[in-house]
Amino acid sequence: MNPDSADVLPVFDIGSVLGKHPESYSAEDFALCKGVAECLHQTGCLIVHDPRVPADMNDQFLDLLERYFGQPTERKLEDCRPSLDYQVGATPPGTEVPRCVVDAALQEQLRRLQAGNQATTPTGADAKWRFMWRVGPRPAHTAFPELNAEPVVPKAFPEWRAVMDGWGAALLGAATAVAGLAAVGLGLQPAALQELMCGGPHLLAPTGSDLDVNSRTGGVLAGYHYDLNLLTVHGRSRFPGLYVWLRDGRRVAVRIPAGCLLMQAGKQLEWLTGGHIRAGMHEVVVTEATLAAADAARAAGRSTWRVSSTVFTHCCSDALLRPLGRFGEQAAAQQQPQQQQPQQQQQQEAVGGAAGEAAGSYPAMKAGEQVQRELEAICLRKVGADATNVSCPGSGGNSGANSGCSSGSGSGKGEGLGVGSSRAGNGVSSSGSGLAGPHTTATGVAVAGNR
């Protein structure tokens, strides 16, 4: 049986540093920063307790989204915006393709997973709905208008904007605080990551999966993938099914302790650290525990829609994405000898060495371009689609969380897909991790929900 996240990951309580400037940090505060950075390096994820994020707000959010996803399909299709690459509004099932279906490197990664830690290999598009809701102010001018578009407000939900804004701001505030701690722990300028986040196309992006339809054990709701953004924040779901892979290759079931959040590194954080932190791989599948939770909900007269509670935080679309600080210096130092020794470079790249990646896989480009390329790969954006530099109406309004860089909060049946399940091969190496320390709190607590 796979371990779960509450057993193998420490909990980082960030309450003691909220409102403090790094210049006033104590030795314990710096230990917290180091712990956050090291945990992201070793595992790609971490569990955080932020006292500003109330659990009842998560419940209110889940109640709303269960009602939304429980609507008839034709009503939800009115909220789809394919012309905007589905970056606002609803995305129907059968649209988003897991990157591992089309990416040879990820397919090889799947084959190398050790016995007992394999992914449930998807064969097609994800069997999930999603809704994208913008969080935080957008830039007044941008070369990437489709990533910064006005939100879609569904009909028949007068409380929609208030609930979505409130929960999105809370999760964005937590992620922005963690970004500041991680920057200090990584030896970067304290505001290096937070400044890049200001004006980013942050999204509250819940998924919805109908467990009355998707009721086969091993069914893939969201196939093995990484997230394309900076940091992903997960609140608790009412149904299990999310699995993450630690950097040492272990597959871990997600169990988020009460009052806590799970955060995962995305591709942009990997980019900014030159591969020192890797984007975390994860999947959502139907398990026996998922179906048991659905049976219990059904018996109690509650919704059987599995809703994720997720915020994708981003770098500003027009900001330059490249390895920062010492990671950029390392990449520059490695570039010259690798040019002189192409055979050595090929060997490093073949085994996924950080040196080879830092020199060649993280070129300077605008964050919006990186996002567009990723969206094309997973079939949410038409290949070759163009965007022009325009003004975004209503782009800086909105109030929100005090998150360190004045980023605020911006504002049914029959759709299951039959996705086959098969098992991959073996062989990834593992490395130890000593994550527990004085900054951690106990994780062995009773938990009722998962992402």
N, C-alpha and C positions, 0 to 999 in steps of 0.2 A: 504494500500500500504506500502511495506517495505521502510524504510529509505535507503539512499545510503551513501556510505562511506565518501564522501566529506562533508556530513552534520553532521556526528556523530564522525568523527575522526579528531583530530588536525593535522596540517602539521608541521613537525619538519624540520626547515631549518638548515642544518648542516654546512653551508658555514663558519660560524664564528669560528669553531673549527678545520677546515681542516689545517693540517700542524703543529698544536700545540701539545706539549707534555702535558699529564695530569698534570704534576707538575706546569705548567704555566697557568692552567685553572683559569678563573675568576669565581666569584659567579654565573654569568649568564650561564657560560659554565657548571658548576656543576648542575645548575637547569635544563639545557637541558638534561644532562645525567640522572638525576632523572626522568624527564618526559618521556624519551625514555623507561627506565626500567619499570616505572609504567604503561605506555600504553601497553607494551608487556604483563605485568602481568594481567592487567584488561581485555584486549581485544584479545591478541594473534596476533595483527597486528598493523601497523602504516603506516602513509603516510610521505614520506621523500622528501625534495628538496635538491638535491646535484648539485651545479652549474657546476660540472665537467661533468655532463651527458647531452649531447645535444639532444634535441628533434628530430632534423633532422636525427641523427644516428638511432633512433628508426624507423623512416619512411623508411630509406634505408633498414634496416633489414626486415621490414614487406613486402616491395616490393619484396625482394629476396625470402622470404619464401612463399609468395603467388605464385610466379612463380614455385618454387620447388614443392609445394604440388599440383599445377595444372597439373603436369606431368601425363602421363598414369600410372596406378597402377603398371604394370610390370616393369617400369623404377625405381620406388621407391623401389620395393621389392629387387632390386639388392643391395640396401644400408642397408638391414637388417642384423643384426648379433645376431641371437638367441643364438649362442654358447657363446657369451659374455654377456648373460642376457639382451640384448638390451640396454646395458649401453653406447654404441656408435652407431651411425647410426640411421636408421629409425625403428620405431615400427608401425606395421599396426593396423588398427582398429580391435576390437575383440580379442585383446591380453591381455591388462592390465585390471584386474578385480578390481573394487573398493573394498577397504578393508571391507566396511560395508556389502558386499554380503557374506563374509565368516567369519566375526568376530562377535561373539555373543555379546561382550561388546558394539561394535558400533551399533549393531542392537537394543540393549536396549536403547542406547543413542538416537537413532532415535525415538523410541517410546515415550521418555520422552520430546521431543521438544514440546513447547507450541503451541496452535492454532495460526495460522498466521506466524509461524516461522519454519514450517516443511520443511524437505528436499523433493526433488523429488526422491522417493526411486528407485534406480536402481535394475534391476533384472538380469543383466548379465554384460558382458565386456563393456568397454567404446567404444563409436563410434567416435574415434578420431585417427588420425595419430600423431606421435611424432617424433622429430629428436633430438638425443643427440649429442652435440658437446662439447668436453672437453675444459675447460677454466683453464688456469694456469698450472705451472709445476707440474709434478708428481714425486714421490719418485723414486730413482734409484733402490731400492729393496723394495719389498712389498710381503706380504702374500696373497694379494688380487689382482692378475694381471687383472682379468676381470673388476674390478672397475677402473683400471688405464690404459686401453688399448689405442693404437694409434687411432687417429680419422679417420672417414670415410669421404672422400671428394667426393661429388656427381659429376658425369660427367656433362659436358656442362655448368658449372658455374665457369668461371675463377676467378670471384671476390669473390667466396665463403669464402675462408680462411680469406681474409682481412676484409670483413664485419662481419663475425662471431667472429673473434678474437677481433675486435674493440668494438663491442657492448657487448660481453661477459666480456671483461676487464673493461668496464665502469660500468656495473652492479655489478661485483665482487668488484670493488673498493668501490662502495657505501655501499655494504653489510659489507665489512671489517671495514669501518669507523663506521658504526652503531654498529657493534659488540664491538668495543672499547668503544663507549659511553655507551652501555648497561652494559658492565662489570663494568665500574666505577659506574654507577647508581645502580647496584646490590650489590655493596660493595665487588667486586672481585678485584684481581690484574688487572690493566688496560689492559694488553696484554693477559689475561687468555684465552679469546675466540679466539683472533687473532692468537695466537701461535698454537692452535689446528687446525685452518683452513689452516695453511701453508702446502702445499703439498697435500691438500685434493682433492678428485675427483669431483671438481666443474664442473657443466654442464650447458651450455646454452641449454635449452630443450623446444623449441617451440612446441606447438601442432597445428595441422591443422584439421579443420572440414569443410566439403563441405556443405554449406548451400543450395545448389541446391538439394542435396540429403537429408540432415537432415533438413527438412523443416516443421516438425510437432511441434506445440507449446507443450512444456512439454517434448520434447525429451531430453534425457540425453547424453551430450557429454562427460562429466567427472563426474562420480558419487561421492556422498558425501564421503569425505576422508580427511585425514591429510597428510602432506608431511613427508617423513622419514628422511629428512636431517636437517641441522642446521637452516639456514635462507633462505627463498625463496623470490626472488625479482621479481616483476612484473612491466614491462613497460606497456604502453597503447596499447590496441587492438583497432581495427577499428569497432568491433561489441560488443555490450553488451552481458551479459549472465553469468558472474561470480558473485557468491554470497558467502559471508563469514559469519561465525557465530562468534559473540563476546562471551566472556566468560559468560556473563549473559544470553545467549541463544537467543539473537536477530539475525535474519537473515537479512543481509545487502547487498544490491546490490552494486557492486564495480563501482565507478566512480572516476577515477584518475585525479586530476587537471592537467592542462597543465604544463609540466616541472617537474612533480613529479613522484615518484615511490611508489608502495605499497609493503610493506614487511610483511611476515608472519612467525611466529615461526614454526619451524619444530620439529620433535620428538627428534632430538639430543639436541636442546636447552632445551626442556622439561626435558630430561635426566640430563643434566648438572646442572639444577636448582632444581632437585628433585621434579618437578611438580609445582614449584612456577610460572613458565611460562608454559602454556599449548600449545601444538601443535594446530594451528588454523585449524578448519574444513572449508571446502569449496566445492563447486560444480560448474559445468558449464552446463547450460541448455538452450534450445531454448525457447525464450520468444517472445511475440508480438513485443517488441522493437528490438529483434535480427532480426526478419523477416522483419520489416520495414527498418532497416539499410541495409539488404540484397537487398530489392527491390530498394532502392535508389542507391546502388552500381551497381546493374544490369542495371538500367536505364542510369547510367553515363558511362557504359562500363567498370567498374572496377571489380576486382576479388570479388567473393562471398565466398572465403575461409576465415573462421574465424581463424586467427593466434594469438596465445598467445605469449607474449614477456617475457620469464621466464628464470631466472637463479636459479639453486639449488646450494647453497653453503653447503659444508660438512666439518666435521672434517676429518683430515688425517686418512686414512683407518687403519693404524697401531697404531694410538693413542688410549689411554685408555679412554673409555667413562664412566664417573661416576659423581655423584654430586660434584660440586666444592666448595671450601671454606666453608662458613657458611652453605651452603646447605648440604654438606657432613657431617659437624659436627652435624647438626640437625638430619640427617638420622641415624647417629651412636647413638645419644642420644635416639632416638625413638625406636631403634631396641631392646634394652634390656627390657624395660617395655612391649613391645608388645609380646616378647617371653614369658613373665611371665603371660600375660593376653590374650590368644588366642581368647577368645570370643570378647573382645574389638577390637582386630585387625580385626576380621571378620566384625564387624559392621562398622569400618572405611572404609574398602575396599568396602563394599556393597554400600556406598554412595559416593565413589570416593574421600574420604578425602585425602588431601595432605599428612597428617602424615602417613597414611597407605601406600600410594604410595611411599613416599620417602624412607621408610624403606625396602619395599619389591619389588618394581617394577622397580628399576633402579640399578641393580647389575653392578659391574665393568665388562666391556667386551670391546674388541677392536671395534672401530667404524665400521670397515669393516664387522665384524660378525653381528652387529646390522643391517647393510644395507642388508646383505645376507638374514637374517631372514625375513626382510620386503619384499624383492623382491620375496621370496618364497610365502609369503602370498598373494601377488597380481599377482601371476602366471607369473612373468617375469624371474624367476629362477627355474630350476628344483630342487625339494626337494632332499637334500642330495648331491648336486653337490659339488665337491671338487676343491679347488684352492691350488696351491703349491707356495712356495717362489721362485720367479724368478726375473731376471733383466728385466726392462721395456725399450725397445729400444727407444732412443730419449726422455727419461723422463725428463730431467730438462731444456730443451732448451726453447724457447719462451720468448718473451718480454711481458710486460704488465703494468697494472695500478699500480700506487703508492698507495697501499692499506693498508699500515701499517705493513705488515709482509713480504714484498718483494714478495708477490704472484703476479704472472704476468698472462698474458693471453696466453693460449695455442692456442695453436692455435685458380588420379582423380575421376573419377565418379564411382558411383555404389558401394562404400564401406560403405555406411551408414548402421547402424545396427538398427533394430527396438527394442528399449528398452522401456519397459512399464513404465508408470508413475502411482504411487499411493501415498497416503498421510499417514503419520505416526500419532501417537497419541499425547499426551500432557504431560506437567508436569515438566519442569525444573525450578529451582528457579533462581531468578535474584538478582543481586547486583548492586548498583549504581556506577558511575564512574565520578569523577571530573577531567577531563583530561586537560582542557584548562588552560593555564598559560602564563607567560611572554615569553616563548620560542616558542609559536605557532604563526602561521600567519593565515590570513583569508583563509577560504576554500570555500567560496561561489563565485566561479568563473565559467565563461562559459567553458564548457568542451565538446569536440567533440568525445572523444574516451573512451573506457573502455578496461580493460584487456580481 
